[in-house]
Amino acid sequence: MTPIRLTLATAAALLIGHGARAAPTASGAIVDAFRTICATDDPTPEATLARAESLGWRRSGPDAPPDFDPKSQRLAPTGAGGLILGAQAETTTTVRVDSCGVSAPVPVHGLAEATEAWLGSQPIFAMRHSASFSAVRIDGALRPAVGLDQDQIQAARRDGRLYSLMVLDDETGATGKGRATLALLRIEPEPGP
């Protein structure tokens, strides 16, 4: 009997030939999770965490890091690469800021570029692997704030539709350890008179 040897290249060619999709890159997985959970509408952090759970994200697991907090975080579905979702609200003396983010426990090169490709606009600030984007929610979708005039920006802020998206892809020194995060911050609308 002749042994059958299947190389990775041959297996990939067979799968692609039968319509299988390639696995997303690490940066693509973060952006996809973020788009599906964080960027869909304006729910409370509790509703965001509930949505994540409905998609298979977990409150616990052996892969949870030591600082994992199930009150504000969820682990990616089993086998999905160790991503962590965080959603919370913080109130300062004057405003409430809702946040939602997806992180990987390792640096993920290309996250700023993947976010730029998804949003369709360049960051308002970029430095190496970190970037900040400004977006406005229009008709239920996040749209780049680039090109809006000052009155439109102020109206979006008053209505609670102005967002800051931040990409932090940090590699710490020679150890290669770090983390990658795509996070959204939303300032609640200012209270009326």
Summary of the structure (lengths in Angstrom):
residues: 193
radius of gyration: 19.4
end to end distance: 84.4
largest distance: 84.4
contacts: 516
relative contact order: 0.15
helix: 28%
strand: 31%
